[in-house]
Amino acid sequence: MKKYLLAGFGAVALTTLAACNNDEGNGSTIATIEGGETITQEALFEDLKNNQQAAGALQNAFFTDLTEQLLALAGEDMDFSEEQINAMVATLQDEFGVNSEDELVDIVVERLGLEDRDDMIDNLIIPELTLIELQAQDLDYTDEDIAAYFEDNREQYEQVEARHILVEEEDVANDIIEQLNDGSDFADLAEEFGTDGTASNGGDLGFFTRAEMDEAFAEAAFDLEVGEVTSEPVESAFGFHVIEKTDEALEYDTMPDSAQMAVKRAYIEENGRDFFAVVVDLLEQYDVTVEDEFFQGVIDQVQASTNQPETEEEQPADEDTTEDDSTDTDEDTTDEDTTDEENE
């Protein structure tokens, strides 16, 4: 699932749901128009539920919030180490494209409405770790399995570490390369000439995968040896770069903990328990009751989706029916068998 549920959902829908559907003010007045009708939170909420586009956002926000709370509850019974927590924090730093934990906290505070680091740990990191733990139940795997998965998806997960100096003009980039060849300090030149947010940090980009960067930039960075600087400016959609490769993690056992966590999480998501099956189990475990039919519809859909694969498995294709096309019944069965095989 990889953050699509927990960290990836837009804050707008969450904010809308929180504003419109709180127990203390469902009927409170938002605006009063002289000679016109009064607009209340309750009426606005009903309007949103009846709007096809907004309704989906509200239901997604409800399901996101409900799932986060269920995972947080389940996480209370799990003992996650500081190492696991820090690795997940670092993984989310990579996914959000930030270089420090403070930047990550700023982003989740702004986008997800969380208050501080502790709130982030309780309502984002612990639920993420809990989801991994629950999906991995009954999944028999070893470190070698994870390493093999990395090999099968190498281009997606292998990383390099680099710093760069981004400028607008190619001539400026060539001049910087000459200064570096003459012994000038890379970080000093980055601070002097760099035009992006990394300039004040010596151009440091941290570790990144190919997919996280402009294609031309990534190709140049991965082709360098550690400690090597590009001999020519690298043009991307953002301008001209001078790149120095500072480290690499091209094998699973040499990757940072955050990158290993990302590989392990992807492996579990692909091979472990279905996400929605985990949610259904939690709904039953914590005896969730939904008072509003509008939101109960989301739960019904989730429960139906987890039952569907079992229903199909209970109706295996009858190969013998394909031998006789003389009856309508046999023809119908054959069509169903073909459909099942295509779906698989």
N, C-alpha and C positions, 0 to 999 in steps of 0.2 A: 504493500500500500504506500509506503514511503512518503509520509507527510501529507498525502493528498487529503487525508481526513483531518489530522490534528493541526498541523502547522500551515497547510496550504489553503485553507478556506478563508475567503476575504472577510475582513473585519466589518465591512459595511452591513452584510446580512446579520452578523452577530449583534451588531449595535442596534440595528432595526428591531430585531426580536427582543432584545433587552429593554428597549425603550417602550415598545408597544405592548409587551406582554409581561408586566410585572404585577405581582399580587396586590401591591399597595395602591396602584393607580390605574387600573384598567378603564375606569370610567372618568378619570380626571380630565378636565378641560384643557385643550391645547390652545384654542383661540376662540374668541367671541366676536361675531360680526354684527354690528348694530343693524337691526332690521333683517338679519339673515340667520342662518342656522349656526349653532355652536358645534365646533369640531372637537371631538373627544378622542382620547387614545383608543378606547374600545371600538369606536366607529372606524377609525383609521386602520386599526388592526384587521377588522372584518373586511374593509376594502382591499387591503393587501392580500388577504386570503382568497378573495374572489378574483384577483388579478392573476392571469395565467403565469405571467413572467415572474411576478413577485412571489407567488405562491410557492414555486419551486425553491426560491432562495430561502423563504421562511422554513420550509420543511427540511432543507439541507442544514440550515443553521440549528434547528431543533435537534436533528439527528447527530450533528457534530457535537453539540453541547452535551447531549445525553451520553454519547459514547465516551467523551472525555471524562465525564463524572463517573461512569461505570468503571473505566480503566483506572482512574485515580483511586476509587474504592478498592478495587482488586489489588492495586499496587501497595496498599497499606499492609497486606499480608505477605509481601515479598521483601526480601532483604537485599537491596541493591547496594553494591559497594561504591565508594567515592570514585574508584577507577572507572566503573561502568557509567556512572553519572557524568564524569568529566569527558569520557569518550563520546557519549551521546551529545554533550554540549558541543564538542569539537566537530562532530559530524554535522550538526545543524549549522555551525558556523560555515562549513564548506558549502552546505546546500543553500544558505542564504547569501553566500559570496562575501563574507566579512572576515577580517583577519584577527579579531579579538572577541573575547567573551563580552566585554562591555558593549561593543557594537551590536552583538546579537541581542543582548538585553534591551538595548534602545529600540531595536526593530520590533521585537515581540511586544514591548510596551506600546509602541505606536500602532502597530498593525493588528495585534490580537487583544489589546485592552488589558494586558497583564500589568501588574504593579511594579515588580522588581525581580531580582534574580531568584529569590526564594519562591516567589509566585510562579516564575518560569519553571523551576525545578518541580514544584508540586503539580502544576497543571499542564505541563508540556513534556518535560523530560521523563518523569515517572510514568505517565500514561504511555509514552512511546516505548519505554523499556518493558512495561507490563504487556503491551501488545505483542512485542517480540517473544516474550516469555510464553504467553498463552498460545501463540501460533506455533511455537516450537514443541509444545506438548506432544508426546508420542512420536516425535521426529527423531529417528536414530541417525546421528551424523557425527563426523569427526572433523578435526582441523584439516585433515587431508581432503575431505569432501569440499570444504570451503575453499581451500587452495585450488582444487580442480575446477570449481565454479569460476574462480577468478581467471584461471587460464582460458576457460571457454568464453569469457567476456572481457578479455584483457584490455582491449582498446577502450572499453567503457570505464575501467577502474584504475589502470596504471596512471601514475602521477609524476609530475616533475615540480620542482620548486624553482622559482625564478624571480628576478627583479627586472624592471624595465624603466626606460625613460621615454615618455610619449611627448612628441612635439608635432607641430603642424606642418613644418617645412622639411623637405628631404635634405636640403643643404645644412640645416641646423643639426639634423641627426648625423650627417657625415662629419661635421665638425666635432660633435661629441665623441664619435668613435676615434677620431684622431687624438683628442685629448686623453681618452682612456689608454690608447696605445702609448702615449707619452708619460703615462703613470699617474694621471689624475684619479681621484677617488670617485667611485661610481655613485655612492650615496650623496656626496656633495654635488655632483653634476645633476643628479635626479632632483635634488631640492632646488637647484638653481634654474634648471630648464624644464623640468617636468610640468605638464599641463593638466594632469589628472589628480585624483585624490590620493594616489600613492606617493606623490612627490615629497611630501613632508615626512614620509616614512622610508626614505631612501629608495623608493620605487619597489618596495617589497610586495610581492603578490602571493607569497605563501605557496602551498602545494595546490595544484589544480590538475584536472583531467583534460583530455583533448576537447571534450564536448563543452567545457565551461568557457572556452576561449574562442575568439575569432579563428577561423580555419587556418589562415596564413600565419597568424601569430603562433598557434599551437604547433603547427608543423615545424616552424623555425625553432621553437623552444625545445621540442622533443629531439630534434636532430643535433642539438649542441651537446658537447661533452660538459661534464660538471666543471664549472670554473671558466668556461669559454664564453666569449662575447661575440655576438653577431658581427661579421666583418662588413656587412652592408645593412642599411636601414631596412626594416621589415614594414611594408605597407599593409595596413588593415583598414577596416571601415572607420576607424577612429583617428587615423593619422599615421605617423611614422614612428616606429619603435626601435630603440636600441635595447637588446635583451641580453642578460647574463643568466645562464643556468647555474643555480647554486646547489642543487641537490636533486636526487631522483629516487623514486620508489617504484621500480618496474617489476618487482617480484613481491608476492603476497607477504612473505615473512619479513620484508624490509619496509613495508608500508607503515605510516603512522597509525596509531590506535584508531583514530577517527575514520581513516580509510578502510581499515580492517572491519570496523563496525558496520560501515556502509555495505561492504561485500557480504558480511554475515547476515545483515538484515535482509538484503535482496534475496539471498539464498533461502532464508526461512520463509519469506513472503511467497516465493515461487514453489517451494516444496512442502511447506508446513500446512497447518490448518487454515481453511478459508477464513478470511477476515470476517465475513458476515456470520459464519458459524460461531465464531468467537463472541460476536455481539449478541447473538440469540441466546447463547449459554449465559451470558452476563445478565440479560434481561430476565431470565428465569431465576438465576441465582439471587438477584436482588429484588425480585418480585416487583417489577416496574409496572405501574398502572398509569395509563395515559387517559386523561379526562376528556380530551378534545378529539373528536372523530377525525378532524382535519389532520392532526399529527399522528393519530393511530394508523392512518393510512400508510405512513412511512414504515411503521413497524410491521404492518401486514405485508408490505412489499418485501422487506428484508427477510421475514420468516418464509415467505413463499419462495424466495430465491435460494434459500438453503435447502428447501425440500425438493426443488426441481431436479437436481442431479440424481437424487436417490430414486425418484419416480422413473427416470429414464433407465437407470440401471436395473430396475425391477422388471423392465419390459425388454428383454434381450431380443435381438433380431432372430427370426426363424428362417434359417437358410433354406429349409426344405420348400418353403412356399415359393421360392424363385423358380422352382423346376416346373411348376404347372401354372400356365397363364390362362387356363380355360375358364376360370370363374372370376367374378368381380371381386370376391373376397380375397382371393390370392393376389390379384392385381393391387388391391388396396394395401395389403400387407407388404408387398414388395416395395411399393412407394414409400411406406413408412420406414422400411429397412434402409432404403437408399438415403432418406433424409437423416436417419440416425447416424449413418456412416459419414455423411458430409459434415454433420455437426461436430462429430468427434475429430 
